Amino acid sequence: MLKIGHEVVRPGKTQSDASYTIPVPEELETVPGIPTNQREVDWYSREYPIETMNITERASRDWANKIRDGHAEMREIRKEHDKLNRNLVMAARLTGDVEPTAEPSGQDVTEAIKEKARELGFCEVGLTASDRKYYFASKQDWVKFPHVICLAYEQDYEPTQTIPSIDAEIVHSSTYRTEGAAGLELGKFINELGYRAQVHSPNDNTGPYIPMFVAAGLGQLGACGYLLTPNVGSRCRIMMITTDADVTYDEPVDYGIHAFCQVCQVCVNRCPGRALMRDKIWWRGIEKNKLYFKRCRPVMARYLGCGVCMKVCPIQKYGMKNVMEHYAETGQVLGKGTHDLEGYEMEGMGYFGPGEMPQFDAGFFDMPHGDATEWAFDEFKKKAQEAGGEISDTLIGDFKDEVQRALGLSTDNLEMMYEEEDYI
């Protein structure tokens, strides 16, 4: 039995569930939240502010969506999701201008908000300061209020364990819609308490939210790049609401995840695209396992959104309490090396058990890069070279059409989110 360094008490997954205790072995203790060099974080956010991949990697996003639309079932899922989700996104965009419908009591409403969030089905809720460093440059002017309500909604267990699959993609998109509707209800509730509330739709992201969720004590960043929450690990979809309500902030927590992931490594070992880094690096002032985007997106595009890193995470499958108790008792990672945790099937390629990995051709990971205008120019140069340097009127006309199309692309994200934005 390992020596326990500290214990974390958390509320149960639902209102009716009792609170529970997570033991954190001493050897897994690091710091609450994530190790951070605040000076570097501030410098990068000032000199190189973050921007959504819908802009910076638009070329590869369009490329990936064309591939997905070639899969009939995926195409129908996307169309249905966009149809059902559009009104939720548009309603959320207007919430910042909605006036309160009552006078504020002057009392702290933190517990009232948390209780209502849990009533609406959110499995995790915490509050912290709104941090502009973690809003996209193109969205910073949209955010109005100083406090953040961080919310996580559980994704159903059974279909998640079939990743990568059509069933998993259906539950993925339906969870976003359910969560988005619940968020609008919570925003209305805050208005009824006498305060303003701006709902950030989970399908219209304002930024990479994970740092604020960590600050609110709702988990820690896993090696997979997801937030690992105490109740359901990465098997949740996150969103937030900014508000001017009288609230009290939560504190970051050391769940032992920062060190545990270095011991576990299951997601790193099982990633079909080999897109996860085994060792942590310092990135924009944060110590983390960096995702290799160029090896991730091609797999997600061609294999039903992939998500293997979520499926094989023991925290997701067994819960943080069970995983930490097992590790404290045995020094072993629960489920590691078993088919129950590590096995997955890829459409057209078959089943891959522990130690077995898919193989891809050399050109599999080739994809467009940069924003849409950059890619249009790269394609223009390529075609000109293929024509022996001759730049015809047709070539110029095609290039002009592509640039105009690129400039006309809306940066609004009203389509299904197939990947989480990276940490920072």
N, C-alpha and C positions, 0 to 999 in steps of 0.2 A: 504494500500500500504506500503510495507516494504521499509525502507531506503536503497538506493543503495550505496554500498561502493565504487565501481569503475566499470568502463566499459571496455570491451575488444573489440577492432576492429579487425576483421579478413577478409581476402579476401574471395570472394564467392567460391562456390564449383567448378565452372568451370571458364575458362578465361572470358566467356561472362557475368558471374554473378557479380553484384555489391558487394562491401564490405558491411559488416553488423556489427551491434553492439550487444554484449551480455552484459546485465546488471547483475552484481553480487551483490546480497543483502549483506549488511554489516554483517549480522549474519552468512553468509556462508564464509566469508573471513578467510583464514588461511595463507598459505605461497605460493609463486610461486613454482610450481612443487609439491614435496612431502616432508613432514617433514623427515629430515635425520640427523642421528648422523654420521658424516663423519669419525670419528675415528673408530667406529664399522664397518662401511662399508669397510674401508681400512684393518682392522684387519681380518675380515672374508675372504676378497678376497685374502689376503696373505696366511692365514693359512688353509683355506678351500675353494679353488677356485671352482667356479661353473663348472658343467659338464652337458652335454646334457643327458636327460632322455633316449635317444637311447642307452646310455651306462649304466647309473646308474640304470635304470628301464627297462632294455632290456627284462627281463623275462616276465613282465606284458605286455609289448608292443607286444611281440610275441604272448602271450596268447590272447590279445585283437584282434590282426589281424586275428587269426584263427577263432574267433567268428564272426567277420565281414565277413570273406570269406565264412561263412556258409549261409550268406544272399545273394541270387543270384544276385540281383540288385546292392548291395554294392560291391560285388566281381567284377562285370563288370565295375563299375565306377572306382574302384581302378586300374584295369588292363588298362583301357583306359587312365586314368590320368598318370600312370607311363610311358606308351608308348609315350604320347605326351609331357610329361614334361622332359624326360631324356635328350634330346638334349639341352634344355634350361639350365638345371643345369650344364651340362658339359661345355657349352660355357661360363657360368658365372665363373666357376672355373679357366678359362684361362685368364680372363680379366686383372688380376693384372700384367701380363707379357707383355701386349700389349703396344707398344710404341706410343706416341702421333703422329698424322699425320700432325701437323702444329707446328709452333713456337708460344709460348705464347706471348700475347700482353703486359703482365706486368700489366694489369689493373684488378681490382676486377671483377670476373665473377659471383658473387652470383646471381644477378638478371637474367642474361642470363640463368643460370642453372634452376632457379625457373620457368622462363617463358617456357622453353623447357619442363620441367617436367609437367607443367599444360597442355601444348599442347598435351603431350602424354597421358593425361587422369588422372594423379594423382590428387586427391582432396586435399591433404595436402602435403606440402614440407617445410622442415626447415633444418638448418645446425647447427652443434655443433662439439665439439672436440671428436675424437675417444677415447673411454675410455676402456682400456684393462680389467678393472674389470668386464666388462659385455660381455666378450668373453669366450666361453667354453675353459677349460684347453687344450683340444685336438685340438682346432682350433687357439689358440693365435699366433702361429708361421706363420699362413697363412695370417693374416691381415698385410697389408704393409703401409698404408698411414695414415696421421694424422688427416684428417678431415672427418666428416660423413655427408652425405646427407640423411636425414630421409624422407621416402616416404610412403604415404598411398593411396591405391586404393580402391574405393568404391565397395562394394558388392551389387548387385542388390536388390532393396527394396522388391519387391513382393515375390520372393521365400524365402527370409530370414524370412518373417513373417510366413512361414509354418513350421518353425523349431519345432520339429525334423522331417525331411522328406527326401525322396530321392531327391526332387527338390532342397532342401537347400544344400544337399551334392554335387549335380552337380554344383550349382553356386559357392559353396565354392571352389571346385577344379579348376573350369574354371577361377575364379578370380585370383587365384595364377598364373595360366599359362599366362593370359593376362598381369598381372603385371610383371611377370618375363620377358616377351618379351619386354615390355615397358622399363624396367630397362636396358636391353641390349642396346636398342636404346639410352637411356640417357647416358650410358657409352661411346658409340661411339661418341656422340655429344661432350662430355668432351674431348675425344681424339682429336677431330677436333679443339677444342679451344687451344690445345697445352699442355694438361695435361694428367696425368694418372688417371685411374678410375678402381677400383676393385668392381665388381658387386656381392653383396651377395644375391644369389638366395633365394626367399621366401620359397622354398622347400628344402633348404640346409643350414639351419640356423647356423650362426656363434656364436650366443648367444641369451640371452633374451634381446631384443633390447629396451624394453619400457623405461628404465631409460634415454637413449639417446634421445628418442622421447620427453620425458618430458622436458629434458634440452633444446631441440630445440623449445619448446613452442607449440608443436602440440597436447597437451591435458594433462590429468592427469590420474593417475591410479584409476580405478573404484573398487568398492567393489567386482565385479565379477572377478577381476584379469586381465581384458582387459584394453587397452588404450582407454579412452573415448575422441574422437576427437571432435572439435567444429562443424564440418559439419555433420558428420554421426555417431557420437558416436563410438560404438564398431563394427559397420557394415562396416568394412574395413579390408583389409589385408595389412600388413606392410612389408617393405623391406628397405634395405639401400645400399648406395654406398659409399665406402671410396675413397678419392682422395687427390692429392697433389696440387690441384688448388688453386689460390688466392681467398679466400672467406672470408666473414664476418659471424660470428656466430649470431644466434638468441638467445633469452633469454627465460628462463622458465616463465610461466604465471600462475597466480592463477585464474582459471575459476570457483572456488567455489565448485569443484567436491569433494574434500577431505571431506568437511563437508556435502555437499548435499547427498552423498551416505549414510551417517549415518542417515539422515532423511528419505530417500527413502526406502531402504531395500527391494525393490521388488524382485531383483534377489536372495537375501538371503532367502526370504520367499518362493519363487517359485521353487528353485532348487530341482529337483526330488530326488537327492541323499543326500540332506542336507549336501552338501560339502563346503558351504561358511560360514565363521565365521561372526557372527553378530557384534562383537566388534573388533576393531583394536588392533593389537599387534605390538611389535617391533621385526622385523625379519631381521637378518643380517644388522642391522643399519637403516632399513626403517620402518616407521609406516604404516601399511597396514592391510586390511582384508585378512587373509591367506586362501588360498585354501587347503582343505583337500583332497589330491590327491587320497587316498585309497577309498574315497566315490564318487569320480568323474569318474575315469576311468571305473569301471564296468558298469556304466550307459551309458557312451559314447560308449563303446564296443557293448552293446546289443541294444541300441536304436538310430541307425542311426546318430551317432556322437553327439547326444543330442544338446547342444548349447542353451538350454532354457534360460540360463543367458543372452545371447545376445538378444534373441527374446523379453524378457520381460523388457529390459532396456528402460525407457522413452527417454533417450538421443538418443539411436539408432533409436527409432520409430518416434519421433517428432522433433529431432534436439535440440541442446543445447540452441539456442536462444529462441525457443518457450517454452521450459521447464523452463528456468530461468525467462522469462517474466511472465509466469503463476504463478510461485512460488512467485515472487515479488508482484504480484497483489493480490494473494489469500492466500499465506502461505501454499499451497497444492501442492502435486506432481502430475503433469499432467498424467492422465490415471490410477493412482493407484486405485486398487479395481475394475477395469472394466474388462469385458471380452475382450474388444478390445486390451488391453495391456497384461493382465495376463493369458489369456486362452491358453492352448496348448493341443495337442493330441499326445498320445504315442502309437505306433504301437502295436496292440494286447491288449491294456489296456483301450483305450477309451479316452474321453475328460476330461480335468481337468480345471475347472473354478476357479475364485478367492476363496481362502480358501480350495480348494480341492487338495489333494496330492496323488500320487501313493504309494502303500505299497509293500514292497519287503520282500521275505523270509529271514530268519536269515543268510543263507549261501550265499545270493546274492552278498555280498561284498568280499567274499573270492577270492583271486587271487594270482598268483605268485609274489614274491618280489625280489628286488635286481637285479644285473646283471645276465647274462645267466649262468656264471660259479657258482655263489652262489646258484642259483636255482637248477642247476644240482646236486650239492653236497647235498642240502636239500632233493631232491627227492631220491638220493642214500641212505641217512640215513633212510628215511621213509620206503623205500622198504626193507632195511636190518632189520629194526625193525619188519616189518610185517612178515619177514621170520624167526623170532625168533632169530635174531642176526647172522644167517648164511650168509656169504658173498660168494656167488658162483662165478664161472668164468663168467657165463652169466651176473650177476649183475655188475661185474667189467667191463666187456666188454661194456655193455650198458652205464655205467658211463663214460668210456673212450671216447666212440663215442659222447656223449653229450658235454663233455668238448672240444673235438676237434672241434665240430660244433660251439660251443660258441666262441672259440678263433678265428675261421675262419670267424665269422660274420663281415661284413664290418660295420664300424660306419657311413658310408655315408648314408645320409638320402635322398634316391631317391624315397621314397614312400609318399603318401598323408599325409599331416600333419593334424591330427584330433584334436590336441589340441595345444594351445599356450604354449610355455615354460613359467614357472612361472617367476615373476618379478625379483627376485634374490635369 
